[in-house]
Amino acid sequence: MTQDTAPTVTADVTTTPPAVAIRGLVKRFGDLTAVDHLDLSIAAGEVYGLLGPNGAGKTTTIRCAMGYLVPTAGEALLLGGDARDPAVRRRIGYLPSDPGLDRRMRVLDLLRWYGTLRGGVDPAVVRGLAERLDLPLDRRIGELSRGNRQKVGVVQAFMHHPALVVLDEATSGLDPLVQREVLRLIREAAAGGTAFLFSSHVLPEVEEIAGRVGILRQGRMVVEDTVAGLLGKATQHLEFTLEQPLDPEMLRGIPGVVGAHAADHRLYVQVNGSAAELVRALAPVGVSRVATDVHELDDVFFDYYEGNEGESA
């Protein structure tokens, strides 16, 4: 996989409205409310991650925004207009969770056809993206593995310099190296002004790429914040190796400390939010090593699904 000679993906962004403006969105299927009075706004150049397990309403929200489903109430505007308008749609890149591709066509022919629908695409950009993702252009779609079909979907979503890219589980089926390359593409395009709305259940991926995150539960937004803001609420699990033993009771009353136990020279502490006060308190004892479990965004996510916070949000 190479990237040094490939063209950079940037957007020609001319819109002043939010790239995504969802207001009071409701979608019901009979007695089931899949999306419940959802509000969401995304600015140009912003990468927004929509989180939630299967059934939370992520894909329904995206399909309503893209015009594939008619909302029961509310509205979803993309680039200031309706995504069903061809003039708006040409400026959007979209990758569904399971892209339907004509299995009879060769990859390059299919991408050329997509390009004509969008008013023309530079062949050098297509080839550069294919090279970065290690995608064979001369094979028929039906001969490709699931991962390579997903790469075709990624290329068609990025190749026309869209002002907005909507991705539904974009890295599903991709090997780790290609996943990293897709994240690089997102960063490059966002730096050029492209807005991103993407759904995912891969939390480390969201933590790495998103500026803001929204967590859906049963179709409702239970929390929305920057990634840094969410991590500030996370419970940290810290392990200190001390130069001398310490009674965990000595930590009682230190802001943020919610639990602690010790084993000889090792101290295990759970901290909500900042650990600054804890570190200051331990400095006189002598700290030779600090280790942490890096699952912070996972902890926030599951707090809202298993704890009481999601019920009251």
LOFI-949303 format. One record per residue (C-alpha): z, y, x; residue in one letter. Coordinates in Angstrom, 3 decimals, padded with zeros to 6 digits, m for minus. Each point is the difference from the previous one (the first is absolute). Example, Ala and Ser with C-alpha at 12.3 -4.5 7.8 and 13.67 -1.06 7.14 Angstrom:
<sites>
<site><Z>007.800</Z><Y>m004.500</Y><X>012.300</X><seti>a</seti></site>
<site><Z>m000.660</Z><Y>003.440</Y><X>001.370</X><seti>s</seti></site>
</sites>
This chain:
<sites>
<site><Z>000.000</Z><Y>000.000</Y><X>000.000</X><seti>m</seti></site>
<site><Z>m000.944</Z><Y>003.367</Y><X>001.480</X><seti>t</seti></site>
<site><Z>000.592</Z><Y>003.533</Y><X>m001.113</X><seti>q</seti></site>
<site><Z>m000.774</Z><Y>002.351</Y><X>002.892</X><seti>d</seti></site>
<site><Z>m003.670</Z><Y>000.475</Y><X>m000.913</X><seti>t</seti></site>
<site><Z>000.361</Z><Y>m000.092</Y><X>m003.774</X><seti>a</seti></site>
<site><Z>m000.390</Z><Y>003.181</Y><X>m002.024</X><seti>p</seti></site>
<site><Z>003.209</Z><Y>001.551</Y><X>m001.249</X><seti>t</seti></site>
<site><Z>000.466</Z><Y>m000.095</Y><X>m003.769</X><seti>v</seti></site>
<site><Z>000.748</Z><Y>003.462</Y><X>m001.337</X><seti>t</seti></site>
<site><Z>m000.337</Z><Y>001.571</Y><X>m003.414</X><seti>a</seti></site>
<site><Z>m001.886</Z><Y>002.984</Y><X>m001.275</X><seti>d</seti></site>
<site><Z>002.732</Z><Y>001.305</Y><X>m002.294</X><seti>v</seti></site>
<site><Z>m000.884</Z><Y>002.977</Y><X>m002.178</X><seti>t</seti></site>
<site><Z>002.416</Z><Y>m000.436</Y><X>m002.903</X><seti>t</seti></site>
<site><Z>002.941</Z><Y>002.281</Y><X>m000.644</X><seti>t</seti></site>
<site><Z>001.682</Z><Y>m001.999</Y><X>m002.821</X><seti>p</seti></site>
<site><Z>002.213</Z><Y>m002.955</Y><X>000.916</X><seti>p</seti></site>
<site><Z>m002.020</Z><Y>m003.015</Y><X>001.034</X><seti>a</seti></site>
<site><Z>001.948</Z><Y>m002.006</Y><X>m002.578</X><seti>v</seti></site>
<site><Z>001.676</Z><Y>001.535</Y><X>m003.060</X><seti>a</seti></site>
<site><Z>001.545</Z><Y>m002.550</Y><X>m002.387</X><seti>i</seti></site>
<site><Z>001.988</Z><Y>001.483</Y><X>m002.864</X><seti>r</seti></site>
<site><Z>001.953</Z><Y>m001.872</Y><X>m002.650</X><seti>g</seti></site>
<site><Z>m002.110</Z><Y>m003.135</Y><X>000.474</X><seti>l</seti></site>
<site><Z>000.723</Z><Y>m002.784</Y><X>m002.474</X><seti>v</seti></site>
<site><Z>m001.858</Z><Y>m003.288</Y><X>m000.302</X><seti>k</seti></site>
<site><Z>000.964</Z><Y>m002.610</Y><X>m002.563</X><seti>r</seti></site>
<site><Z>m001.468</Z><Y>m003.432</Y><X>m000.624</X><seti>f</seti></site>
<site><Z>001.263</Z><Y>m000.865</Y><X>m003.454</X><seti>g</seti></site>
<site><Z>003.801</Z><Y>m000.070</Y><X>000.222</X><seti>d</seti></site>
<site><Z>m000.039</Z><Y>000.125</Y><X>003.814</X><seti>l</seti></site>
<site><Z>000.353</Z><Y>003.410</Y><X>001.643</X><seti>t</seti></site>
<site><Z>m001.586</Z><Y>m000.438</Y><X>003.423</X><seti>a</seti></site>
<site><Z>000.248</Z><Y>003.676</Y><X>001.020</X><seti>v</seti></site>
<site><Z>002.695</Z><Y>002.193</Y><X>m001.519</X><seti>d</seti></site>
<site><Z>m000.357</Z><Y>003.818</Y><X>000.157</X><seti>h</seti></site>
<site><Z>m000.997</Z><Y>000.108</Y><X>003.652</X><seti>l</seti></site>
<site><Z>m000.431</Z><Y>003.286</Y><X>001.889</X><seti>d</seti></site>
<site><Z>m001.570</Z><Y>000.000</Y><X>003.447</X><seti>l</seti></site>
<site><Z>m001.670</Z><Y>002.653</Y><X>002.172</X><seti>s</seti></site>
<site><Z>m001.652</Z><Y>m000.490</Y><X>003.403</X><seti>i</seti></site>
<site><Z>m001.336</Z><Y>002.808</Y><X>002.198</X><seti>a</seti></site>
<site><Z>m003.012</Z><Y>m000.019</Y><X>002.301</X><seti>a</seti></site>
<site><Z>000.787</Z><Y>m001.756</Y><X>003.259</X><seti>g</seti></site>
<site><Z>003.062</Z><Y>m001.740</Y><X>m001.439</X><seti>e</seti></site>
<site><Z>000.580</Z><Y>m003.753</Y><X>000.243</X><seti>v</seti></site>
<site><Z>001.982</Z><Y>m001.199</Y><X>m003.017</X><seti>y</seti></site>
<site><Z>001.309</Z><Y>m003.543</Y><X>m000.334</X><seti>g</seti></site>
<site><Z>000.574</Z><Y>m001.492</Y><X>m003.448</X><seti>l</seti></site>
<site><Z>002.493</Z><Y>m002.861</Y><X>000.206</X><seti>l</seti></site>
<site><Z>001.161</Z><Y>m002.713</Y><X>m002.329</X><seti>g</seti></site>
<site><Z>m000.332</Z><Y>m003.761</Y><X>m000.484</X><seti>p</seti></site>
<site><Z>m002.630</Z><Y>m001.638</Y><X>m002.196</X><seti>n</seti></site>
<site><Z>000.369</Z><Y>001.284</Y><X>m003.556</X><seti>g</seti></site>
<site><Z>001.534</Z><Y>003.338</Y><X>000.987</X><seti>a</seti></site>
<site><Z>m003.051</Z><Y>001.963</Y><X>m001.198</X><seti>g</seti></site>
<site><Z>m001.701</Z><Y>000.876</Y><X>003.291</X><seti>k</seti></site>
<site><Z>m003.436</Z><Y>m001.459</Y><X>m000.746</X><seti>t</seti></site>
<site><Z>000.054</Z><Y>001.220</Y><X>m003.614</X><seti>t</seti></site>
<site><Z>000.743</Z><Y>003.522</Y><X>001.232</X><seti>t</seti></site>
<site><Z>m002.888</Z><Y>m000.171</Y><X>002.462</X><seti>i</seti></site>
<site><Z>m002.421</Z><Y>m001.430</Y><X>m002.564</X><seti>r</seti></site>
<site><Z>000.896</Z><Y>002.769</Y><X>m002.462</X><seti>c</seti></site>
<site><Z>m000.513</Z><Y>002.626</Y><X>002.700</X><seti>a</seti></site>
<site><Z>m003.364</Z><Y>m001.504</Y><X>000.950</X><seti>m</seti></site>
<site><Z>m001.181</Z><Y>m000.028</Y><X>m003.626</X><seti>g</seti></site>
<site><Z>m000.121</Z><Y>m003.785</Y><X>m000.407</X><seti>y</seti></site>
<site><Z>002.760</Z><Y>000.116</Y><X>m002.603</X><seti>l</seti></site>
<site><Z>000.492</Z><Y>002.610</Y><X>m002.716</X><seti>v</seti></site>
<site><Z>003.555</Z><Y>001.397</Y><X>000.015</X><seti>p</seti></site>
<site><Z>002.070</Z><Y>m000.289</Y><X>m003.164</X><seti>t</seti></site>
<site><Z>001.305</Z><Y>003.511</Y><X>000.705</X><seti>a</seti></site>
<site><Z>m000.022</Z><Y>002.554</Y><X>002.796</X><seti>g</seti></site>
<site><Z>m002.725</Z><Y>000.684</Y><X>002.531</X><seti>e</seti></site>
<site><Z>m001.095</Z><Y>m000.865</Y><X>003.510</X><seti>a</seti></site>
<site><Z>m002.203</Z><Y>002.437</Y><X>001.902</X><seti>l</seti></site>
<site><Z>m001.543</Z><Y>m000.804</Y><X>003.365</X><seti>l</seti></site>
<site><Z>m001.383</Z><Y>002.864</Y><X>002.110</X><seti>l</seti></site>
<site><Z>000.464</Z><Y>002.249</Y><X>m003.001</X><seti>g</seti></site>
<site><Z>m002.150</Z><Y>m002.090</Y><X>m002.339</X><seti>g</seti></site>
<site><Z>m000.521</Z><Y>m003.300</Y><X>m001.770</X><seti>d</seti></site>
<site><Z>m000.737</Z><Y>m002.937</Y><X>002.311</X><seti>a</seti></site>
<site><Z>m002.619</Z><Y>m001.198</Y><X>m002.509</X><seti>r</seti></site>
<site><Z>m002.084</Z><Y>003.076</Y><X>000.833</X><seti>d</seti></site>
<site><Z>m002.617</Z><Y>m001.136</Y><X>002.593</X><seti>p</seti></site>
<site><Z>000.368</Z><Y>003.284</Y><X>001.895</X><seti>a</seti></site>
<site><Z>003.726</Z><Y>m000.670</Y><X>000.401</X><seti>v</seti></site>
<site><Z>m000.388</Z><Y>m003.719</Y><X>000.653</X><seti>r</seti></site>
<site><Z>m002.364</Z><Y>000.627</Y><X>002.938</X><seti>r</seti></site>
<site><Z>002.833</Z><Y>001.779</Y><X>001.817</X><seti>r</seti></site>
<site><Z>002.475</Z><Y>m002.866</Y><X>m000.473</X><seti>i</seti></site>
<site><Z>000.362</Z><Y>m003.163</Y><X>002.037</X><seti>g</seti></site>
<site><Z>001.479</Z><Y>m002.904</Y><X>m001.954</X><seti>y</seti></site>
<site><Z>001.076</Z><Y>m003.462</Y><X>001.046</X><seti>l</seti></site>
<site><Z>001.485</Z><Y>m002.241</Y><X>m002.716</X><seti>p</seti></site>
<site><Z>002.322</Z><Y>m002.861</Y><X>000.869</X><seti>s</seti></site>
<site><Z>m002.794</Z><Y>m002.537</Y><X>m000.578</X><seti>d</seti></site>
<site><Z>m003.368</Z><Y>001.733</Y><X>000.473</X><seti>p</seti></site>
<site><Z>m002.842</Z><Y>m001.576</Y><X>m001.938</X><seti>g</seti></site>
<site><Z>m002.972</Z><Y>m000.209</Y><X>002.365</X><seti>l</seti></site>
<site><Z>m003.451</Z><Y>m001.436</Y><X>m000.646</X><seti>d</seti></site>
<site><Z>000.169</Z><Y>m003.254</Y><X>001.953</X><seti>r</seti></site>
<site><Z>m003.802</Z><Y>m000.234</Y><X>000.261</X><seti>r</seti></site>
<site><Z>m000.456</Z><Y>003.225</Y><X>001.974</X><seti>m</seti></site>
<site><Z>000.229</Z><Y>000.511</Y><X>003.735</X><seti>r</seti></site>
<site><Z>002.827</Z><Y>002.262</Y><X>001.089</X><seti>v</seti></site>
<site><Z>m002.204</Z><Y>002.811</Y><X>001.332</X><seti>l</seti></site>
<site><Z>m002.225</Z><Y>m000.029</Y><X>m003.101</X><seti>d</seti></site>
<site><Z>003.039</Z><Y>000.216</Y><X>m002.267</X><seti>l</seti></site>
<site><Z>001.454</Z><Y>002.899</Y><X>001.972</X><seti>l</seti></site>
<site><Z>m003.370</Z><Y>001.813</Y><X>m000.088</X><seti>r</seti></site>
<site><Z>m000.073</Z><Y>m000.431</Y><X>m003.766</X><seti>w</seti></site>
<site><Z>003.508</Z><Y>001.437</Y><X>m000.297</X><seti>y</seti></site>
<site><Z>m001.168</Z><Y>002.845</Y><X>002.201</X><seti>g</seti></site>
<site><Z>m002.860</Z><Y>000.924</Y><X>m002.329</X><seti>t</seti></site>
<site><Z>002.476</Z><Y>000.235</Y><X>m002.893</X><seti>l</seti></site>
<site><Z>001.926</Z><Y>002.576</Y><X>001.994</X><seti>r</seti></site>
<site><Z>m002.931</Z><Y>002.163</Y><X>000.940</X><seti>g</seti></site>
<site><Z>m000.735</Z><Y>m001.580</Y><X>003.369</X><seti>g</seti></site>
<site><Z>002.117</Z><Y>m001.202</Y><X>002.910</X><seti>v</seti></site>
<site><Z>m000.574</Z><Y>000.349</Y><X>003.750</X><seti>d</seti></site>
<site><Z>m000.959</Z><Y>m003.480</Y><X>001.323</X><seti>p</seti></site>
<site><Z>001.835</Z><Y>000.773</Y><X>003.250</X><seti>a</seti></site>
<site><Z>003.254</Z><Y>000.394</Y><X>m001.916</X><seti>v</seti></site>
<site><Z>m000.524</Z><Y>m003.357</Y><X>m001.726</X><seti>v</seti></site>
<site><Z>m000.712</Z><Y>m001.763</Y><X>003.273</X><seti>r</seti></site>
<site><Z>002.907</Z><Y>001.728</Y><X>001.729</X><seti>g</seti></site>
<site><Z>002.449</Z><Y>m001.090</Y><X>m002.695</X><seti>l</seti></site>
<site><Z>m001.377</Z><Y>m003.549</Y><X>000.048</X><seti>a</seti></site>
<site><Z>000.442</Z><Y>m000.119</Y><X>003.774</X><seti>e</seti></site>
<site><Z>003.585</Z><Y>001.206</Y><X>m000.213</X><seti>r</seti></site>
<site><Z>000.849</Z><Y>m002.657</Y><X>m002.590</X><seti>l</seti></site>
<site><Z>m002.070</Z><Y>m002.746</Y><X>001.674</X><seti>d</seti></site>
<site><Z>m002.079</Z><Y>m000.425</Y><X>m003.159</X><seti>l</seti></site>
<site><Z>m003.355</Z><Y>m001.855</Y><X>000.243</X><seti>p</seti></site>
<site><Z>m002.648</Z><Y>002.035</Y><X>m001.826</X><seti>l</seti></site>
<site><Z>m002.730</Z><Y>m002.652</Y><X>m000.108</X><seti>d</seti></site>
<site><Z>001.929</Z><Y>m002.658</Y><X>m001.948</X><seti>r</seti></site>
<site><Z>m000.162</Z><Y>m000.577</Y><X>m003.746</X><seti>r</seti></site>
<site><Z>003.145</Z><Y>000.904</Y><X>m001.917</X><seti>i</seti></site>
<site><Z>000.306</Z><Y>m003.577</Y><X>m001.257</X><seti>g</seti></site>
<site><Z>000.205</Z><Y>m001.258</Y><X>003.595</X><seti>e</seti></site>
<site><Z>002.921</Z><Y>002.233</Y><X>000.914</X><seti>l</seti></site>
<site><Z>003.674</Z><Y>m000.891</Y><X>000.168</X><seti>s</seti></site>
<site><Z>002.415</Z><Y>001.816</Y><X>m002.288</X><seti>r</seti></site>
<site><Z>001.059</Z><Y>002.220</Y><X>002.886</X><seti>g</seti></site>
<site><Z>m003.584</Z><Y>001.008</Y><X>000.789</X><seti>n</seti></site>
<site><Z>m000.694</Z><Y>000.751</Y><X>m003.672</X><seti>r</seti></site>
<site><Z>003.037</Z><Y>002.278</Y><X>000.082</X><seti>q</seti></site>
<site><Z>m001.485</Z><Y>001.739</Y><X>003.049</X><seti>k</seti></site>
<site><Z>m003.170</Z><Y>000.699</Y><X>m002.006</X><seti>v</seti></site>
<site><Z>002.208</Z><Y>001.649</Y><X>m002.603</X><seti>g</seti></site>
<site><Z>001.686</Z><Y>002.130</Y><X>002.649</X><seti>v</seti></site>
<site><Z>m003.324</Z><Y>001.163</Y><X>001.467</X><seti>v</seti></site>
<site><Z>m001.433</Z><Y>000.995</Y><X>m003.388</X><seti>q</seti></site>
<site><Z>003.194</Z><Y>001.926</Y><X>m000.807</X><seti>a</seti></site>
<site><Z>m000.159</Z><Y>002.091</Y><X>003.213</X><seti>f</seti></site>
<site><Z>m003.677</Z><Y>000.276</Y><X>000.938</X><seti>m</seti></site>
<site><Z>m000.955</Z><Y>003.055</Y><X>m002.108</X><seti>h</seti></site>
<site><Z>002.728</Z><Y>002.389</Y><X>001.281</X><seti>h</seti></site>
<site><Z>001.894</Z><Y>000.023</Y><X>m003.316</X><seti>p</seti></site>
<site><Z>002.432</Z><Y>002.774</Y><X>m000.921</X><seti>a</seti></site>
<site><Z>002.288</Z><Y>m002.590</Y><X>m001.625</X><seti>l</seti></site>
<site><Z>000.452</Z><Y>m003.699</Y><X>000.737</X><seti>v</seti></site>
<site><Z>001.758</Z><Y>m002.284</Y><X>m002.497</X><seti>v</seti></site>
<site><Z>001.085</Z><Y>m003.324</Y><X>001.477</X><seti>l</seti></site>
<site><Z>001.603</Z><Y>m002.852</Y><X>m001.930</X><seti>d</seti></site>
<site><Z>001.524</Z><Y>m002.441</Y><X>002.527</X><seti>e</seti></site>
<site><Z>m002.661</Z><Y>001.006</Y><X>002.539</X><seti>a</seti></site>
<site><Z>001.120</Z><Y>m002.254</Y><X>002.864</X><seti>t</seti></site>
<site><Z>000.407</Z><Y>m003.145</Y><X>m002.088</X><seti>s</seti></site>
<site><Z>m001.662</Z><Y>m002.952</Y><X>001.742</X><seti>g</seti></site>
<site><Z>m000.552</Z><Y>001.844</Y><X>003.290</X><seti>l</seti></site>
<site><Z>001.323</Z><Y>m001.271</Y><X>003.307</X><seti>d</seti></site>
<site><Z>002.605</Z><Y>002.190</Y><X>001.765</X><seti>p</seti></site>
<site><Z>m002.444</Z><Y>001.576</Y><X>002.465</X><seti>l</seti></site>
<site><Z>m002.350</Z><Y>001.092</Y><X>m002.766</X><seti>v</seti></site>
<site><Z>002.945</Z><Y>001.244</Y><X>m002.062</X><seti>q</seti></site>
<site><Z>000.905</Z><Y>002.285</Y><X>002.901</X><seti>r</seti></site>
<site><Z>m003.569</Z><Y>001.288</Y><X>000.159</X><seti>e</seti></site>
<site><Z>000.014</Z><Y>000.809</Y><X>m003.715</X><seti>v</seti></site>
<site><Z>003.206</Z><Y>001.990</Y><X>000.481</X><seti>l</seti></site>
<site><Z>m001.719</Z><Y>001.910</Y><X>002.822</X><seti>r</seti></site>
<site><Z>m002.899</Z><Y>000.791</Y><X>m002.335</X><seti>l</seti></site>
<site><Z>002.448</Z><Y>001.351</Y><X>m002.564</X><seti>i</seti></site>
<site><Z>001.699</Z><Y>002.223</Y><X>002.575</X><seti>r</seti></site>
<site><Z>m003.318</Z><Y>001.393</Y><X>001.237</X><seti>e</seti></site>
<site><Z>m001.321</Z><Y>000.726</Y><X>m003.460</X><seti>a</seti></site>
<site><Z>003.286</Z><Y>001.589</Y><X>m001.127</X><seti>a</seti></site>
<site><Z>m000.064</Z><Y>002.243</Y><X>003.083</X><seti>a</seti></site>
<site><Z>m003.435</Z><Y>001.156</Y><X>m001.177</X><seti>g</seti></site>
<site><Z>001.330</Z><Y>000.878</Y><X>m003.474</X><seti>g</seti></site>
<site><Z>m000.561</Z><Y>m003.201</Y><X>m001.975</X><seti>t</seti></site>
<site><Z>002.734</Z><Y>m000.821</Y><X>m002.515</X><seti>a</seti></site>
<site><Z>001.159</Z><Y>m003.585</Y><X>m000.456</X><seti>f</seti></site>
<site><Z>001.598</Z><Y>m001.788</Y><X>m002.922</X><seti>l</seti></site>
<site><Z>000.751</Z><Y>m003.563</Y><X>000.940</X><seti>f</seti></site>
<site><Z>002.068</Z><Y>m002.753</Y><X>m001.491</X><seti>s</seti></site>
<site><Z>001.667</Z><Y>m002.605</Y><X>002.140</X><seti>s</seti></site>
<site><Z>002.845</Z><Y>m002.463</Y><X>000.167</X><seti>h</seti></site>
<site><Z>m000.136</Z><Y>m000.116</Y><X>003.818</X><seti>v</seti></site>
<site><Z>002.910</Z><Y>002.324</Y><X>000.688</X><seti>l</seti></site>
<site><Z>m000.334</Z><Y>000.357</Y><X>003.799</X><seti>p</seti></site>
<site><Z>m003.608</Z><Y>001.063</Y><X>m000.564</X><seti>e</seti></site>
<site><Z>001.083</Z><Y>002.656</Y><X>m002.499</X><seti>v</seti></site>
<site><Z>002.732</Z><Y>001.233</Y><X>002.318</X><seti>e</seti></site>
<site><Z>m002.536</Z><Y>000.419</Y><X>002.806</X><seti>e</seti></site>
<site><Z>m002.745</Z><Y>001.830</Y><X>m001.882</X><seti>i</seti></site>
<site><Z>001.337</Z><Y>001.795</Y><X>m003.091</X><seti>a</seti></site>
<site><Z>001.381</Z><Y>003.520</Y><X>m000.152</X><seti>g</seti></site>
<site><Z>001.440</Z><Y>m000.419</Y><X>m003.493</X><seti>r</seti></site>
<site><Z>000.888</Z><Y>m003.082</Y><X>m001.988</X><seti>v</seti></site>
<site><Z>000.494</Z><Y>m000.704</Y><X>m003.694</X><seti>g</seti></site>
<site><Z>001.747</Z><Y>m003.143</Y><X>m001.224</X><seti>i</seti></site>
<site><Z>m001.050</Z><Y>m001.317</Y><X>m003.413</X><seti>l</seti></site>
<site><Z>002.174</Z><Y>m002.204</Y><X>m002.153</X><seti>r</seti></site>
<site><Z>m001.277</Z><Y>m001.257</Y><X>m003.351</X><seti>q</seti></site>
<site><Z>m002.581</Z><Y>002.766</Y><X>m000.055</X><seti>g</seti></site>
<site><Z>002.435</Z><Y>002.827</Y><X>000.730</X><seti>r</seti></site>
<site><Z>000.465</Z><Y>002.033</Y><X>003.160</X><seti>m</seti></site>
<site><Z>003.558</Z><Y>m000.798</Y><X>001.076</X><seti>v</seti></site>
<site><Z>m000.056</Z><Y>001.969</Y><X>003.244</X><seti>v</seti></site>
<site><Z>m002.443</Z><Y>002.230</Y><X>001.870</X><seti>e</seti></site>
<site><Z>000.687</Z><Y>001.422</Y><X>003.431</X><seti>d</seti></site>
<site><Z>m001.318</Z><Y>000.342</Y><X>003.508</X><seti>t</seti></site>
<site><Z>000.310</Z><Y>m003.114</Y><X>002.137</X><seti>v</seti></site>
<site><Z>002.518</Z><Y>001.884</Y><X>002.156</X><seti>a</seti></site>
<site><Z>001.978</Z><Y>000.915</Y><X>m003.125</X><seti>g</seti></site>
<site><Z>000.092</Z><Y>m003.594</Y><X>m001.200</X><seti>l</seti></site>
<site><Z>001.028</Z><Y>m001.269</Y><X>003.421</X><seti>l</seti></site>
<site><Z>002.783</Z><Y>002.571</Y><X>000.000</X><seti>g</seti></site>
<site><Z>001.426</Z><Y>m001.817</Y><X>m003.026</X><seti>k</seti></site>
<site><Z>m000.341</Z><Y>m003.455</Y><X>001.518</X><seti>a</seti></site>
<site><Z>002.891</Z><Y>m002.165</Y><X>001.108</X><seti>t</seti></site>
<site><Z>m000.155</Z><Y>m000.499</Y><X>003.750</X><seti>q</seti></site>
<site><Z>001.331</Z><Y>m003.239</Y><X>001.470</X><seti>h</seti></site>
<site><Z>001.206</Z><Y>000.831</Y><X>003.506</X><seti>l</seti></site>
<site><Z>001.422</Z><Y>m002.218</Y><X>002.707</X><seti>e</seti></site>
<site><Z>001.990</Z><Y>001.694</Y><X>002.789</X><seti>f</seti></site>
<site><Z>001.037</Z><Y>m001.679</Y><X>003.229</X><seti>t</seti></site>
<site><Z>003.164</Z><Y>001.822</Y><X>001.081</X><seti>l</seti></site>
<site><Z>001.748</Z><Y>000.227</Y><X>003.338</X><seti>e</seti></site>
<site><Z>003.279</Z><Y>m000.857</Y><X>m001.709</X><seti>q</seti></site>
<site><Z>000.845</Z><Y>m001.583</Y><X>m003.374</X><seti>p</seti></site>
<site><Z>000.489</Z><Y>002.262</Y><X>m002.997</X><seti>l</seti></site>
<site><Z>001.792</Z><Y>m000.602</Y><X>m003.296</X><seti>d</seti></site>
<site><Z>m002.594</Z><Y>000.649</Y><X>m002.787</X><seti>p</seti></site>
<site><Z>002.760</Z><Y>001.701</Y><X>m002.008</X><seti>e</seti></site>
<site><Z>m000.299</Z><Y>002.872</Y><X>002.472</X><seti>m</seti></site>
<site><Z>m003.347</Z><Y>000.830</Y><X>m001.612</X><seti>l</seti></site>
<site><Z>001.461</Z><Y>000.546</Y><X>m003.454</X><seti>r</seti></site>
<site><Z>m000.865</Z><Y>003.455</Y><X>m001.291</X><seti>g</seti></site>
<site><Z>m002.952</Z><Y>000.622</Y><X>002.326</X><seti>i</seti></site>
<site><Z>m002.847</Z><Y>001.465</Y><X>m002.101</X><seti>p</seti></site>
<site><Z>m002.687</Z><Y>m002.555</Y><X>m000.832</X><seti>g</seti></site>
<site><Z>001.898</Z><Y>m003.120</Y><X>001.084</X><seti>v</seti></site>
<site><Z>000.041</Z><Y>m002.497</Y><X>m002.883</X><seti>v</seti></site>
<site><Z>001.026</Z><Y>m003.154</Y><X>001.819</X><seti>g</seti></site>
<site><Z>001.029</Z><Y>m001.283</Y><X>003.410</X><seti>a</seti></site>
<site><Z>001.269</Z><Y>m003.114</Y><X>001.754</X><seti>h</seti></site>
<site><Z>000.581</Z><Y>m000.922</Y><X>003.628</X><seti>a</seti></site>
<site><Z>m000.293</Z><Y>m003.033</Y><X>002.248</X><seti>a</seti></site>
<site><Z>001.542</Z><Y>000.563</Y><X>003.433</X><seti>d</seti></site>
<site><Z>m001.993</Z><Y>002.834</Y><X>001.624</X><seti>h</seti></site>
<site><Z>m002.631</Z><Y>000.092</Y><X>m002.729</X><seti>r</seti></site>
<site><Z>000.253</Z><Y>002.261</Y><X>m003.022</X><seti>l</seti></site>
<site><Z>m002.225</Z><Y>m000.406</Y><X>m003.062</X><seti>y</seti></site>
<site><Z>m000.256</Z><Y>003.058</Y><X>m002.256</X><seti>v</seti></site>
<site><Z>m001.900</Z><Y>000.858</Y><X>m003.190</X><seti>q</seti></site>
<site><Z>m000.796</Z><Y>003.707</Y><X>m000.317</X><seti>v</seti></site>
<site><Z>m001.583</Z><Y>001.892</Y><X>m002.880</X><seti>n</seti></site>
<site><Z>m002.122</Z><Y>002.872</Y><X>001.294</X><seti>g</seti></site>
<site><Z>000.717</Z><Y>001.604</Y><X>003.358</X><seti>s</seti></site>
<site><Z>001.980</Z><Y>m001.888</Y><X>002.652</X><seti>a</seti></site>
<site><Z>000.761</Z><Y>003.166</Y><X>001.990</X><seti>a</seti></site>
<site><Z>003.708</Z><Y>000.163</Y><X>m000.902</X><seti>e</seti></site>
<site><Z>000.444</Z><Y>m003.699</Y><X>000.761</X><seti>l</seti></site>
<site><Z>m001.609</Z><Y>000.348</Y><X>003.426</X><seti>v</seti></site>
<site><Z>002.228</Z><Y>002.970</Y><X>000.825</X><seti>r</seti></site>
<site><Z>003.076</Z><Y>m001.964</Y><X>m001.047</X><seti>a</seti></site>
<site><Z>m000.931</Z><Y>m002.957</Y><X>002.223</X><seti>l</seti></site>
<site><Z>m000.878</Z><Y>002.040</Y><X>003.086</X><seti>a</seti></site>
<site><Z>003.566</Z><Y>000.044</Y><X>001.423</X><seti>p</seti></site>
<site><Z>000.167</Z><Y>m003.811</Y><X>m000.269</X><seti>v</seti></site>
<site><Z>m003.138</Z><Y>m000.455</Y><X>002.074</X><seti>g</seti></site>
<site><Z>m003.219</Z><Y>m001.385</Y><X>m001.485</X><seti>v</seti></site>
<site><Z>m002.133</Z><Y>m002.117</Y><X>002.328</X><seti>s</seti></site>
<site><Z>m002.622</Z><Y>m001.124</Y><X>m002.530</X><seti>r</seti></site>
<site><Z>m001.203</Z><Y>000.752</Y><X>m003.547</X><seti>v</seti></site>
<site><Z>m002.261</Z><Y>m002.250</Y><X>m002.073</X><seti>a</seti></site>
<site><Z>m001.287</Z><Y>000.355</Y><X>m003.555</X><seti>t</seti></site>
<site><Z>m001.845</Z><Y>m002.036</Y><X>m002.606</X><seti>d</seti></site>
<site><Z>m003.261</Z><Y>001.860</Y><X>m000.677</X><seti>v</seti></site>
<site><Z>m000.391</Z><Y>m000.619</Y><X>m003.722</X><seti>h</seti></site>
<site><Z>001.014</Z><Y>003.394</Y><X>m001.287</X><seti>e</seti></site>
<site><Z>m002.794</Z><Y>000.711</Y><X>m002.459</X><seti>l</seti></site>
<site><Z>000.323</Z><Y>m003.559</Y><X>m001.286</X><seti>d</seti></site>
<site><Z>003.673</Z><Y>000.706</Y><X>m000.665</X><seti>d</seti></site>
<site><Z>m000.797</Z><Y>003.166</Y><X>m001.982</X><seti>v</seti></site>
<site><Z>m002.658</Z><Y>m001.810</Y><X>m001.999</X><seti>f</seti></site>
<site><Z>002.229</Z><Y>m002.899</Y><X>m000.935</X><seti>f</seti></site>
<site><Z>002.902</Z><Y>002.334</Y><X>m000.785</X><seti>d</seti></site>
<site><Z>m002.115</Z><Y>001.503</Y><X>m002.762</X><seti>y</seti></site>
<site><Z>m001.013</Z><Y>m003.418</Y><X>m001.291</X><seti>y</seti></site>
<site><Z>003.264</Z><Y>m001.886</Y><X>000.305</X><seti>e</seti></site>
<site><Z>002.633</Z><Y>002.698</Y><X>m000.164</X><seti>g</seti></site>
<site><Z>001.009</Z><Y>002.522</Y><X>m002.626</X><seti>n</seti></site>
<site><Z>m002.009</Z><Y>002.948</Y><X>001.331</X><seti>e</seti></site>
<site><Z>m003.244</Z><Y>m001.142</Y><X>m001.574</X><seti>g</seti></site>
<site><Z>001.674</Z><Y>m000.439</Y><X>m003.388</X><seti>e</seti></site>
<site><Z>001.157</Z><Y>003.594</Y><X>m000.170</X><seti>s</seti></site>
<site><Z>m003.038</Z><Y>001.683</Y><X>001.508</X><seti>a</seti></site>
</sites>
